[in-house]
Amino acid sequence: MAIPIDARKRWFLVAIGGIIAFAALVLVFWPSVRSDRVGIEGPINSSQLDSAKRAVREFFGPDMPLERVRLAGSTPNSGQAVRISVVTHAGDLTVSWPTGEVVSGRLGVPASANVATPLSDEDALEAGTEFARLHFPWALNGSEPKIHPVGGGGDNSRIVEWRSRKGGILLPMRLDVIVAGDRQVSSFAARHVDMPVLPGPVLSAESAYSLALVGHPGMKIGSSELISKVDDSGVGHIYWLMSLVAADVPNEPYAGATGVGDGRPANMVAIIDAVNGSVVDSSKLAEFSG
């Protein structure tokens, strides 16, 4: 049976009204749905996304939205640890996966904060220690802080760094915190590594010195550092890092000196396994200084 004309009109108006109401809801909620989907770059699973959200809550508060999340260093067989890069309008963070630990961040402190007020080493240490106690308490256990200016040009910020040593060997843990002139932390980098079991015995500095100079006539040792490194299997290793400089560089004392040598800026760096004496390819230096 045919629908009367008045009934058809009423049905048509109801249908149009429903479409308009649905369109209004889409317009209201579409921006948030769209930003969530566009902000996720790459194959991120729900656990990784949860880690990113937890990190943002810890450093920026519970109401800070994520703008972009992506994976870095996750290519199969790349040899790199997986990192989750998280961006917000207040700053960005890098999260290690699967540990979920935050390893670096920029906290969106304006550049003007670096020149607003002179910052003493004591103030920088106090602000940096408060930040470390809140976010990285492990870095304060058995470590020694050092404070350095960040740069020139009227920049009053300071870097506070924590390092640990065992028997003169630099351990792989680290925390670097940059404190701006107004005592706000502007950025940080952290490496949480438990105390490794270290091998021995260790080559003397003089033995490593001789090995480092093999094949490098006309060079001498500028500075050296005995460091430890933990490989992907969790095994600890010890290395001598030695900077090589031209032999005709004067031997005046230099402020950057550590270990043997005079601490001159390096022309090249030699890496010596401090247990078996093997020379490590210097192209891998970033793995030892990162």
JOMOZI-V194878 format. One record per residue. RES is the residue in three letters. PHI is phi in whole degrees, -180 to 180 (* if undefined). PSI is psi in whole degrees, -180 to 180 (* if undefined). Layout:
res: (RES,RES)
phi: (PHI,PHI)
psi: (PSI,PSI)
//
This chain:
res: (MET,ALA,ILE,PRO,ILE,ASP,ALA,ARG,LYS,ARG,TRP,PHE,LEU,VAL,ALA,ILE,GLY,GLY,ILE,ILE,ALA,PHE,ALA,ALA,LEU,VAL,LEU,VAL,PHE,TRP,PRO,SER,VAL,ARG,SER,ASP,ARG,VAL,GLY,ILE,GLU,GLY,PRO,ILE,ASN,SER,SER,GLN,LEU,ASP,SER,ALA,LYS,ARG,ALA,VAL,ARG,GLU,PHE,PHE,GLY,PRO,ASP,MET,PRO,LEU,GLU,ARG,VAL,ARG,LEU,ALA,GLY,SER,THR,PRO,ASN,SER,GLY,GLN,ALA,VAL,ARG,ILE,SER,VAL,VAL,THR,HIS,ALA,GLY,ASP,LEU,THR,VAL,SER,TRP,PRO,THR,GLY,GLU,VAL,VAL,SER,GLY,ARG,LEU,GLY,VAL,PRO,ALA,SER,ALA,ASN,VAL,ALA,THR,PRO,LEU,SER,ASP,GLU,ASP,ALA,LEU,GLU,ALA,GLY,THR,GLU,PHE,ALA,ARG,LEU,HIS,PHE,PRO,TRP,ALA,LEU,ASN,GLY,SER,GLU,PRO,LYS,ILE,HIS,PRO,VAL,GLY,GLY,GLY,GLY,ASP,ASN,SER,ARG,ILE,VAL,GLU,TRP,ARG,SER,ARG,LYS,GLY,GLY,ILE,LEU,LEU,PRO,MET,ARG,LEU,ASP,VAL,ILE,VAL,ALA,GLY,ASP,ARG,GLN,VAL,SER,SER,PHE,ALA,ALA,ARG,HIS,VAL,ASP,MET,PRO,VAL,LEU,PRO,GLY,PRO,VAL,LEU,SER,ALA,GLU,SER,ALA,TYR,SER,LEU,ALA,LEU,VAL,GLY,HIS,PRO,GLY,MET,LYS,ILE,GLY,SER,SER,GLU,LEU,ILE,SER,LYS,VAL,ASP,ASP,SER,GLY,VAL,GLY,HIS,ILE,TYR,TRP,LEU,MET,SER,LEU,VAL,ALA,ALA,ASP,VAL,PRO,ASN,GLU,PRO,TYR,ALA,GLY,ALA,THR,GLY,VAL,GLY,ASP,GLY,ARG,PRO,ALA,ASN,MET,VAL,ALA,ILE,ILE,ASP,ALA,VAL,ASN,GLY,SER,VAL,VAL,ASP,SER,SER,LYS,LEU,ALA,GLU,PHE,SER,GLY)
phi: (*,-68,-81,-57,-59,-67,-66,-62,-63,-63,-62,-63,-65,-63,-63,-62,-61,-65,-64,-64,-63,-65,-63,-64,-63,-61,-65,-70,-97,-59,-57,-68,-63,-65,-65,-61,-74,-69,-74,-97,-111,95,-82,-96,-88,-66,-67,-66,-65,-63,-63,-62,-67,-62,-63,-64,-62,-66,-97,-123,100,-72,-100,-80,-80,-84,-97,-154,-135,-152,-95,-135,68,-109,-65,-53,62,-78,80,-103,-70,-77,-126,-107,-94,-123,-120,-129,-74,-97,153,-137,-135,-122,-115,-81,-127,-97,-67,77,-81,-80,-110,-164,-172,-121,-103,70,-73,-63,-59,-62,-66,-75,-118,-69,-141,-58,-120,-81,-61,-64,-65,-63,-64,-64,-67,-65,-67,-60,-65,-65,-64,-76,-110,-136,-60,-61,-72,-91,-87,71,-110,-121,-85,-133,-122,-136,-64,-82,-169,-99,67,80,-77,-93,-70,-129,-106,-108,-123,-116,-136,-125,-131,-134,59,83,-97,-71,-85,-75,-64,-165,-148,-119,-128,-98,-109,-79,-61,-98,72,-89,-80,-98,-162,-160,-144,-136,-137,-98,-129,-64,-56,-80,-80,-98,-78,-168,-75,-105,-61,-69,-60,-67,-66,-64,-57,-63,-65,-67,-89,-62,80,-131,-63,80,-115,-144,-80,-90,-161,-150,-148,-98,-126,-114,-146,-107,-83,-65,-91,85,-89,-86,-133,-123,-137,-93,-104,-129,-86,-110,-129,-61,-64,-88,-72,-58,-99,-62,-58,-129,-61,-91,-68,-142,65,-86,86,-103,79,-62,-56,-82,-86,-158,-127,-104,-118,-119,-65,-79,-108,-104,80,-72,-94,-92,-55,-67,-68,-93,-56,-60,-70,-101,-112,-74)
psi: (136,144,132,151,-39,-39,-39,-40,-45,-42,-42,-45,-40,-43,-45,-42,-39,-41,-43,-43,-42,-41,-38,-42,-41,-42,-35,-45,-15,-42,-43,-41,-44,-45,-37,-43,-41,-30,-16,116,117,179,78,128,174,-35,-41,-39,-38,-40,-41,-42,-40,-41,-43,-41,-41,-42,-24,-4,164,-18,4,119,153,135,-38,138,134,161,146,145,28,11,131,136,21,-19,2,147,151,133,142,118,126,127,133,171,-12,-8,-175,157,156,128,132,140,134,7,-28,8,140,126,-15,164,154,127,17,25,128,149,-31,-24,-25,-19,1,-46,136,141,121,162,-37,-44,-41,-43,-41,-46,-42,-39,-40,-42,-44,-41,-34,-42,-31,60,-27,-27,-17,-6,110,18,167,126,147,147,133,149,148,-46,-175,-154,32,6,118,2,158,150,127,124,142,130,155,148,151,114,35,0,127,124,161,-14,155,154,124,127,126,123,125,173,-22,19,14,142,123,-29,167,161,135,146,110,105,124,157,117,156,117,141,175,175,169,138,143,161,-38,-40,-44,-36,-50,-42,-39,-29,-6,127,9,66,148,9,162,169,127,-42,167,157,134,116,160,155,141,127,-179,-19,1,10,134,143,157,138,148,125,120,127,138,131,165,139,-23,5,130,155,28,152,143,137,-24,10,136,145,-140,166,178,1,18,149,140,143,-30,166,133,139,119,128,119,1,-49,-6,4,149,128,141,121,-13,-14,15,-37,-28,-21,-21,-1,*)
//
